[in-house]
Amino acid sequence: MALQALQSSGVAFRRILSHFPEELSLAFAYGSGVYRQAGPSSDQKKAMLDFVFTVDDPVAWHSKNLKKNWSHYSFLKVLGPKVITTIQNNYGAGVYYNTLIMCDSKLIKYGVISTSILIEDLLNWNTLYIAGRLQKPIDKSPEGQFTQLLALPKTLQQEIHNIMDPPGKNRDVEETLFQLANDPDCGDIVHLGLLAIVRPSSLRQSTKGIFTAGMKKSLIYSSQKLHKMWKGWLRKTF
């Protein structure tokens, strides 16, 4: 992304953030609305902007946001900030999304997550739902892979160990990771371990989205995602 475009995006993002309560410990944007994807550039201009807002006190933040942006919430808004926070923290991946919101002439979706839950996910990859949006590529040599495997959170290491260690072997986790680092299918095994973590939380988060977004917005959002997947499949096929 060119410097001028990056600066322009930063200004646009700050304007959007000005519509929300200021008590954010972290805010970041991600997805096709931020980073250029394969395909026509016009698609990026029309793409929905995805944000994550990290807050120290979700109850206080939702309370202020309800006063400021009442229309962003589904029917759950009538239950108040405490119930919204309970749903946010205890169901799905610990994030509460409001989607299909027009803000500063942009279509956006934003998720709210507590600072403590985000830190826990970044350290331990409990769900990888938000932490997975902040990952970087790794060194793929056997030595580099072993170093990276040893640095993975214990949650993922254990999932990989469960996949690779057949009953009766009783190998320790480090031995399993050393074997995996020299395996040409290393990436596939790590992917399976990640799926074992991500799939349950993603399913719970998607189910929660029906209530947090409301039925109408859920149907609209799902149809848009399916349309985007279909267009991507057509580009790859033809």
C-alpha angles and dihedrals in degrees: 000000000000119000093245091051090046092052091046091051090050091054091048092049092050090052089053092048090053088070091065136066110282097229096103122138090191138000127184138168126218143166137055093320089064106030123046113253132197114283136042116350090228089071090064092054091054095041120113114251113237119209136180119203118198115203133182095212111031094182093055092043095050090046091058093040092052089056092046101036107019093153093059092073131077123232087295088081090080089064092062137234096296094058091043090053092048090053090046096051103034105040132057116345098335095265130112116210130201109190141189093029122160107219125167089346091305129110108233144172121203133190125202120210131171117249093236094053092048092050090049091051093047091051101039106018091228092166105354087210095124100012088056089065090061101052127122134206118271138215108273100200114112091250092046092045092051091050091049092045090053089051094053118109115269090245093063094039089056093048090052090047091051091052096047103034111079120206113282097024095094095188120166120248095253091055090051092050092049090054091047093051089062094043117102087217092058093118093050093051092048088049090054090050091051091049090053088058101036103041098064094045092044092052091049091046092050091050090049089051091066088065100036094048098031127237097280096051091042091057093046093047093047092050090051092051091049091049090051091049091049092051090049091051091050091051091052093045100044 
